[in-house]
Structures are given as C-alpha cells and as structure tokens.
Amino acid sequence: MREGVILRCTVCKEENYIAKNDKRKDKIEVNKHCFKCNAHQTHKQKK
Ligand SMILES: [Zn+2]
C-alpha cells in the first residue's frame, strides 16, 4: 500500500500537491507551481 504525502509551498504554506513517497524515508522536496504565489516555489513534504 502506497503512502500519499502532502507537498506544501515553503513560501505561503499552502498545501498544493499530493505525492507518492515510495520506499523513501527522506522528505520530498520539489519545485512546482504554487497557485497561491502564482509562481514556481519549493514544495516540501509535510511532517
Ligand atoms: Zn505558495
């Protein structure tokens, strides 16, 4: 069973994406578009 994780914008703290963290214990960090900032921002895994 796969675990979904929430990706949160590091700038405005909006929770924009859900990612699958397969067999990874490290926190995910990705550069994605934030709809609130209306720009690409770093999104980090919540928790
Ligand atoms: Zn944002």
N, CA, C, O and the ligand as a Tripos MOL2 file, in Angstrom:
@<TRIPOS>MOLECULE
protein
  189   187    48     0     0
PROTEIN
NO_CHARGES

@<TRIPOS>ATOM
      1 N           0.8320   -1.2020    0.0000 N.3       1 MET1
      2 CA          0.0000    0.0000    0.0000 C.3       1 MET1
      3 C           0.8670    1.2520    0.0000 C.2       1 MET1
      4 O           1.7830    1.3990    0.8090 O.2       1 MET1
      5 N           0.5580    2.1270   -0.9080 N.am      2 ARG2
      6 CA          1.3940    3.3290   -1.0290 C.3       2 ARG2
      7 C           0.9070    4.4400   -0.1150 C.2       2 ARG2
      8 O          -0.2840    4.5930    0.1530 O.2       2 ARG2
      9 N           1.8410    5.1740    0.3280 N.am      3 GLU3
     10 CA          1.5400    6.2650    1.2480 C.3       3 GLU3
     11 C           1.5610    7.5970    0.5110 C.2       3 GLU3
     12 O           2.5630    7.9390   -0.1180 O.2       3 GLU3
     13 N           0.4900    8.3390    0.5770 N.am      4 GLY4
     14 CA          0.4700    9.6570   -0.0390 C.3       4 GLY4
     15 C           0.9770   10.6980    0.9280 C.2       4 GLY4
     16 O           0.6600   10.6740    2.1170 O.2       4 GLY4
     17 N           1.7560   11.6010    0.4110 N.am      5 VAL5
     18 CA          2.2770   12.6660    1.2530 C.3       5 VAL5
     19 C           1.8790   14.0210    0.6730 C.2       5 VAL5
     20 O           1.7310   14.1770   -0.5390 O.2       5 VAL5
     21 N           1.7170   14.9590    1.5360 N.am      6 ILE6
     22 CA          1.3130   16.2990    1.1050 C.3       6 ILE6
     23 C           2.5450   17.1550    0.8650 C.2       6 ILE6
     24 O           3.4640   17.2020    1.6830 O.2       6 ILE6
     25 N           2.5400   17.8320   -0.2800 N.am      7 LEU7
     26 CA          3.6280   18.7610   -0.5900 C.3       7 LEU7
     27 C           3.1410   20.1820   -0.3440 C.2       7 LEU7
     28 O           2.1240   20.6170   -0.8840 O.2       7 LEU7
     29 N           3.8860   20.8800    0.4740 N.am      8 ARG8
     30 CA          3.4570   22.2110    0.8870 C.3       8 ARG8
     31 C           4.4360   23.2740    0.4150 C.2       8 ARG8
     32 O           5.6510   23.0990    0.4940 O.2       8 ARG8
     33 N           3.8880   24.3740   -0.0770 N.am      9 CYS9
     34 CA          4.7090   25.5040   -0.5150 C.3       9 CYS9
     35 C           5.4680   26.0720    0.6810 C.2       9 CYS9
     36 O           4.8890   26.3200    1.7390 O.2       9 CYS9
     37 N           6.7710   26.2720    0.4990 N.am     10 THR10
     38 CA          7.5880   26.7680    1.6030 C.3      10 THR10
     39 C           7.4130   28.2680    1.8230 C.2      10 THR10
     40 O           7.8310   28.8080    2.8470 O.2      10 THR10
     41 N           6.7920   28.9320    0.8530 N.am     11 VAL11
     42 CA          6.6340   30.3840    0.9480 C.3      11 VAL11
     43 C           5.3250   30.7630    1.6420 C.2      11 VAL11
     44 O           5.3210   31.5230    2.6110 O.2      11 VAL11
     45 N           4.2110   30.2200    1.1320 N.am     12 CYS12
     46 CA          2.9110   30.6110    1.6800 C.3      12 CYS12
     47 C           2.2690   29.5030    2.5160 C.2      12 CYS12
     48 O           1.2050   29.6970    3.1040 O.2      12 CYS12
     49 N           2.9170   28.3550    2.5610 N.am     13 LYS13
     50 CA          2.4530   27.2110    3.3570 C.3      13 LYS13
     51 C           1.1730   26.5830    2.8430 C.2      13 LYS13
     52 O           0.5250   25.8030    3.5410 O.2      13 LYS13
     53 N           0.8140   26.9290    1.6170 N.am     14 GLU14
     54 CA         -0.3580   26.3070    1.0200 C.3      14 GLU14
     55 C          -0.0330   24.8560    0.6640 C.2      14 GLU14
     56 O           1.0660   24.5490    0.2010 O.2      14 GLU14
     57 N          -0.9910   23.9840    0.8830 N.am     15 GLU15
     58 CA         -0.7970   22.5660    0.5550 C.3      15 GLU15
     59 C          -1.3290   22.3100   -0.8460 C.2      15 GLU15
     60 O          -2.5390   22.2280   -1.0560 O.2      15 GLU15
     61 N          -0.4190   22.1840   -1.7970 N.am     16 ASN16
     62 CA         -0.8100   22.1850   -3.2020 C.3      16 ASN16
     63 C          -0.8290   20.8160   -3.8720 C.2      16 ASN16
     64 O          -1.5970   20.5980   -4.8090 O.2      16 ASN16
     65 N          -0.0110   19.9130   -3.4130 N.am     17 TYR17
     66 CA          0.1360   18.6560   -4.1440 C.3      17 TYR17
     67 C           0.1500   17.4580   -3.2130 C.2      17 TYR17
     68 O           0.4880   17.5470   -2.0320 O.2      17 TYR17
     69 N          -0.2260   16.3550   -3.7890 N.am     18 ILE18
     70 CA         -0.0640   15.0830   -3.0870 C.3      18 ILE18
     71 C           0.8710   14.2270   -3.9240 C.2      18 ILE18
     72 O           0.6700   14.0560   -5.1260 O.2      18 ILE18
     73 N           1.8830   13.6970   -3.2790 N.am     19 ALA19
     74 CA          2.8710   12.8780   -3.9730 C.3      19 ALA19
     75 C           2.9000   11.5000   -3.3440 C.2      19 ALA19
     76 O           2.4290   11.2860   -2.2270 O.2      19 ALA19
     77 N           3.4620   10.5850   -4.0880 N.am     20 LYS20
     78 CA          3.6390    9.2420   -3.5400 C.3      20 LYS20
     79 C           5.0720    9.0820   -3.0970 C.2      20 LYS20
     80 O           6.0070    9.2960   -3.8680 O.2      20 LYS20
     81 N           5.2290    8.7110   -1.8690 N.am     21 ASN21
     82 CA          6.5650    8.5170   -1.3180 C.3      21 ASN21
     83 C           6.8510    7.0260   -1.2740 C.2      21 ASN21
     84 O           6.5990    6.3630   -0.2680 O.2      21 ASN21
     85 N           7.3780    6.5070   -2.3700 N.am     22 ASP22
     86 CA          7.6190    5.0760   -2.4800 C.3      22 ASP22
     87 C           8.9680    4.6950   -1.9110 C.2      22 ASP22
     88 O          10.0160    5.0660   -2.4400 O.2      22 ASP22
     89 N           8.9220    3.9690   -0.8530 N.am     23 LYS23
     90 CA         10.1460    3.4000   -0.2690 C.3      23 LYS23
     91 C          11.1820    4.4590    0.0580 C.2      23 LYS23
     92 O          12.3720    4.1650    0.1700 O.2      23 LYS23
     93 N          10.7280    5.6720    0.2060 N.am     24 ARG24
     94 CA         11.6710    6.7320    0.5440 C.3      24 ARG24
     95 C          11.3870    7.2380    1.9420 C.2      24 ARG24
     96 O          10.2410    7.4780    2.3220 O.2      24 ARG24
     97 N          12.4440    7.3920    2.6820 N.am     25 LYS25
     98 CA         12.2700    7.8930    4.0370 C.3      25 LYS25
     99 C          12.6660    9.3630    4.1400 C.2      25 LYS25
    100 O          12.3270   10.0620    5.0950 O.2      25 LYS25
    101 N          13.3970    9.8010    3.1170 N.am     26 ASP26
    102 CA         13.7690   11.2130    3.1100 C.3      26 ASP26
    103 C          12.5800   12.0660    2.7220 C.2      26 ASP26
    104 O          11.6880   11.6180    2.0020 O.2      26 ASP26
    105 N          12.5740   13.2750    3.1950 N.am     27 LYS27
    106 CA         11.4970   14.1800    2.8280 C.3      27 LYS27
    107 C          11.6360   14.6280    1.3820 C.2      27 LYS27
    108 O          12.7250   14.9330    0.8970 O.2      27 LYS27
    109 N          10.4960   14.6550    0.7200 N.am     28 ILE28
    110 CA         10.4810   15.0690   -0.6790 C.3      28 ILE28
    111 C          10.5580   16.5960   -0.7630 C.2      28 ILE28
    112 O           9.9590   17.3210    0.0310 O.2      28 ILE28
    113 N          11.3150   17.0450   -1.7500 N.am     29 GLU29
    114 CA         11.4140   18.4840   -1.9860 C.3      29 GLU29
    115 C          11.4090   18.7120   -3.4900 C.2      29 GLU29
    116 O          12.3130   18.2640   -4.1950 O.2      29 GLU29
    117 N          10.3970   19.4040   -3.9740 N.am     30 VAL30
    118 CA         10.2750   19.5990   -5.4140 C.3      30 VAL30
    119 C           9.9160   21.0430   -5.7400 C.2      30 VAL30
    120 O           9.2940   21.7520   -4.9480 O.2      30 VAL30
    121 N          10.3320   21.4510   -6.9360 N.am     31 ASN31
    122 CA         10.0000   22.7830   -7.4010 C.3      31 ASN31
    123 C           8.7620   22.6940   -8.2800 C.2      31 ASN31
    124 O           8.8290   22.1980   -9.4050 O.2      31 ASN31
    125 N           7.6400   23.1700   -7.7740 N.am     32 LYS32
    126 CA          6.3850   23.1020   -8.5080 C.3      32 LYS32
    127 C           5.6740   24.4390   -8.4660 C.2      32 LYS32
    128 O           5.9850   25.3280   -7.6740 O.2      32 LYS32
    129 N           4.7030   24.5350   -9.3600 N.am     33 HIS33
    130 CA          3.9340   25.7780   -9.4150 C.3      33 HIS33
    131 C           2.9980   25.8790   -8.2170 C.2      33 HIS33
    132 O           2.2580   24.9460   -7.9060 O.2      33 HIS33
    133 N           3.0480   27.0120   -7.5630 N.am     34 CYS34
    134 CA          2.1130   27.2980   -6.4800 C.3      34 CYS34
    135 C           1.0360   28.2310   -7.0120 C.2      34 CYS34
    136 O           1.3280   29.2860   -7.5770 O.2      34 CYS34
    137 N          -0.2030   27.8260   -6.8220 N.am     35 PHE35
    138 CA         -1.3130   28.6130   -7.3660 C.3      35 PHE35
    139 C          -1.5620   29.8790   -6.5540 C.2      35 PHE35
    140 O          -2.0650   30.8790   -7.0650 O.2      35 PHE35
    141 N          -1.2100   29.8120   -5.3210 N.am     36 LYS36
    142 CA         -1.4120   30.9710   -4.4580 C.3      36 LYS36
    143 C          -0.3460   32.0370   -4.7090 C.2      36 LYS36
    144 O          -0.6440   33.2280   -4.7990 O.2      36 LYS36
    145 N           0.9060   31.5800   -4.8200 N.am     37 CYS37
    146 CA          2.0040   32.5080   -5.1290 C.3      37 CYS37
    147 C           1.9950   32.8820   -6.6140 C.2      37 CYS37
    148 O           2.5550   33.9030   -7.0130 O.2      37 CYS37
    149 N           1.3570   32.0480   -7.4130 N.am     38 ASN38
    150 CA          1.3480   32.2060   -8.8670 C.3      38 ASN38
    151 C           2.7610   32.2030   -9.4310 C.2      38 ASN38
    152 O           3.1050   32.9950  -10.3080 O.2      38 ASN38
    153 N           3.5670   31.2910   -8.9050 N.am     39 ALA39
    154 CA          4.9540   31.1600   -9.3420 C.3      39 ALA39
    155 C           5.4760   29.7930   -8.9150 C.2      39 ALA39
    156 O           4.8700   29.0980   -8.1000 O.2      39 ALA39
    157 N           6.6000   29.4380   -9.4840 N.am     40 HIS40
    158 CA          7.2280   28.2020   -9.0380 C.3      40 HIS40
    159 C           7.9000   28.4220   -7.6980 C.2      40 HIS40
    160 O           8.6470   29.3790   -7.4950 O.2      40 HIS40
    161 N           7.6110   27.5050   -6.7930 N.am     41 GLN41
    162 CA          8.1870   27.5910   -5.4620 C.3      41 GLN41
    163 C           8.6220   26.1990   -5.0300 C.2      41 GLN41
    164 O           8.1740   25.1890   -5.5730 O.2      41 GLN41
    165 N           9.4850   26.1720   -4.0610 N.am     42 THR42
    166 CA          9.8790   24.8850   -3.4940 C.3      42 THR42
    167 C           8.7590   24.3470   -2.6210 C.2      42 THR42
    168 O           8.2500   25.0380   -1.7380 O.2      42 THR42
    169 N           8.3910   23.1210   -2.8810 N.am     43 HIS43
    170 CA          7.3690   22.4620   -2.0730 C.3      43 HIS43
    171 C           8.0480   21.3480   -1.2890 C.2      43 HIS43
    172 O           8.8060   20.5510   -1.8410 O.2      43 HIS43
    173 N           7.7680   21.3090   -0.0240 N.am     44 LYS44
    174 CA          8.3570   20.2740    0.8180 C.3      44 LYS44
    175 C           7.2690   19.3810    1.3920 C.2      44 LYS44
    176 O           6.1240   19.7870    1.5940 O.2      44 LYS44
    177 N           7.6770   18.1650    1.6400 N.am     45 GLN45
    178 CA          6.7600   17.2130    2.2380 C.3      45 GLN45
    179 C           6.3570   17.6570    3.6240 C.2      45 GLN45
    180 O           7.1860   18.0690    4.4370 O.2      45 GLN45
    181 N           5.0840   17.5640    3.8700 N.am     46 LYS46
    182 CA          4.5750   17.9200    5.1880 C.3      46 LYS46
    183 C           4.9970   16.8630    6.1990 C.2      46 LYS46
    184 O           5.2210   15.7080    5.8350 O.2      46 LYS46
    185 N           5.1070   17.2520    7.4680 N.am     47 LYS47
    186 CA          5.5070   16.4110    8.6130 C.3      47 LYS47
    187 C           6.9640   16.0390    8.6520 C.2      47 LYS47
    188 O           7.3980   15.3400    9.5670 O.2      47 LYS47
    189 ZN          2.9360   29.4500   -2.3390 Zn       48 ZN48
@<TRIPOS>BOND
     1     1     2 1
     2     2     3 1
     3     3     4 2
     4     3     5 am
     5     5     6 1
     6     6     7 1
     7     7     8 2
     8     7     9 am
     9     9    10 1
    10    10    11 1
    11    11    12 2
    12    11    13 am
    13    13    14 1
    14    14    15 1
    15    15    16 2
    16    15    17 am
    17    17    18 1
    18    18    19 1
    19    19    20 2
    20    19    21 am
    21    21    22 1
    22    22    23 1
    23    23    24 2
    24    23    25 am
    25    25    26 1
    26    26    27 1
    27    27    28 2
    28    27    29 am
    29    29    30 1
    30    30    31 1
    31    31    32 2
    32    31    33 am
    33    33    34 1
    34    34    35 1
    35    35    36 2
    36    35    37 am
    37    37    38 1
    38    38    39 1
    39    39    40 2
    40    39    41 am
    41    41    42 1
    42    42    43 1
    43    43    44 2
    44    43    45 am
    45    45    46 1
    46    46    47 1
    47    47    48 2
    48    47    49 am
    49    49    50 1
    50    50    51 1
    51    51    52 2
    52    51    53 am
    53    53    54 1
    54    54    55 1
    55    55    56 2
    56    55    57 am
    57    57    58 1
    58    58    59 1
    59    59    60 2
    60    59    61 am
    61    61    62 1
    62    62    63 1
    63    63    64 2
    64    63    65 am
    65    65    66 1
    66    66    67 1
    67    67    68 2
    68    67    69 am
    69    69    70 1
    70    70    71 1
    71    71    72 2
    72    71    73 am
    73    73    74 1
    74    74    75 1
    75    75    76 2
    76    75    77 am
    77    77    78 1
    78    78    79 1
    79    79    80 2
    80    79    81 am
    81    81    82 1
    82    82    83 1
    83    83    84 2
    84    83    85 am
    85    85    86 1
    86    86    87 1
    87    87    88 2
    88    87    89 am
    89    89    90 1
    90    90    91 1
    91    91    92 2
    92    91    93 am
    93    93    94 1
    94    94    95 1
    95    95    96 2
    96    95    97 am
    97    97    98 1
    98    98    99 1
    99    99   100 2
   100    99   101 am
   101   101   102 1
   102   102   103 1
   103   103   104 2
   104   103   105 am
   105   105   106 1
   106   106   107 1
   107   107   108 2
   108   107   109 am
   109   109   110 1
   110   110   111 1
   111   111   112 2
   112   111   113 am
   113   113   114 1
   114   114   115 1
   115   115   116 2
   116   115   117 am
   117   117   118 1
   118   118   119 1
   119   119   120 2
   120   119   121 am
   121   121   122 1
   122   122   123 1
   123   123   124 2
   124   123   125 am
   125   125   126 1
   126   126   127 1
   127   127   128 2
   128   127   129 am
   129   129   130 1
   130   130   131 1
   131   131   132 2
   132   131   133 am
   133   133   134 1
   134   134   135 1
   135   135   136 2
   136   135   137 am
   137   137   138 1
   138   138   139 1
   139   139   140 2
   140   139   141 am
   141   141   142 1
   142   142   143 1
   143   143   144 2
   144   143   145 am
   145   145   146 1
   146   146   147 1
   147   147   148 2
   148   147   149 am
   149   149   150 1
   150   150   151 1
   151   151   152 2
   152   151   153 am
   153   153   154 1
   154   154   155 1
   155   155   156 2
   156   155   157 am
   157   157   158 1
   158   158   159 1
   159   159   160 2
   160   159   161 am
   161   161   162 1
   162   162   163 1
   163   163   164 2
   164   163   165 am
   165   165   166 1
   166   166   167 1
   167   167   168 2
   168   167   169 am
   169   169   170 1
   170   170   171 1
   171   171   172 2
   172   171   173 am
   173   173   174 1
   174   174   175 1
   175   175   176 2
   176   175   177 am
   177   177   178 1
   178   178   179 1
   179   179   180 2
   180   179   181 am
   181   181   182 1
   182   182   183 1
   183   183   184 2
   184   183   185 am
   185   185   186 1
   186   186   187 1
   187   187   188 2
@<TRIPOS>SUBSTRUCTURE
     1 MET1         2 RESIDUE 1 A MET
     2 ARG2         6 RESIDUE 1 A ARG
     3 GLU3        10 RESIDUE 1 A GLU
     4 GLY4        14 RESIDUE 1 A GLY
     5 VAL5        18 RESIDUE 1 A VAL
     6 ILE6        22 RESIDUE 1 A ILE
     7 LEU7        26 RESIDUE 1 A LEU
     8 ARG8        30 RESIDUE 1 A ARG
     9 CYS9        34 RESIDUE 1 A CYS
    10 THR10       38 RESIDUE 1 A THR
    11 VAL11       42 RESIDUE 1 A VAL
    12 CYS12       46 RESIDUE 1 A CYS
    13 LYS13       50 RESIDUE 1 A LYS
    14 GLU14       54 RESIDUE 1 A GLU
    15 GLU15       58 RESIDUE 1 A GLU
    16 ASN16       62 RESIDUE 1 A ASN
    17 TYR17       66 RESIDUE 1 A TYR
    18 ILE18       70 RESIDUE 1 A ILE
    19 ALA19       74 RESIDUE 1 A ALA
    20 LYS20       78 RESIDUE 1 A LYS
    21 ASN21       82 RESIDUE 1 A ASN
    22 ASP22       86 RESIDUE 1 A ASP
    23 LYS23       90 RESIDUE 1 A LYS
    24 ARG24       94 RESIDUE 1 A ARG
    25 LYS25       98 RESIDUE 1 A LYS
    26 ASP26      102 RESIDUE 1 A ASP
    27 LYS27      106 RESIDUE 1 A LYS
    28 ILE28      110 RESIDUE 1 A ILE
    29 GLU29      114 RESIDUE 1 A GLU
    30 VAL30      118 RESIDUE 1 A VAL
    31 ASN31      122 RESIDUE 1 A ASN
    32 LYS32      126 RESIDUE 1 A LYS
    33 HIS33      130 RESIDUE 1 A HIS
    34 CYS34      134 RESIDUE 1 A CYS
    35 PHE35      138 RESIDUE 1 A PHE
    36 LYS36      142 RESIDUE 1 A LYS
    37 CYS37      146 RESIDUE 1 A CYS
    38 ASN38      150 RESIDUE 1 A ASN
    39 ALA39      154 RESIDUE 1 A ALA
    40 HIS40      158 RESIDUE 1 A HIS
    41 GLN41      162 RESIDUE 1 A GLN
    42 THR42      166 RESIDUE 1 A THR
    43 HIS43      170 RESIDUE 1 A HIS
    44 LYS44      174 RESIDUE 1 A LYS
    45 GLN45      178 RESIDUE 1 A GLN
    46 LYS46      182 RESIDUE 1 A LYS
    47 LYS47      186 RESIDUE 1 A LYS
    48 ZN48       189 GROUP 0 **** ****
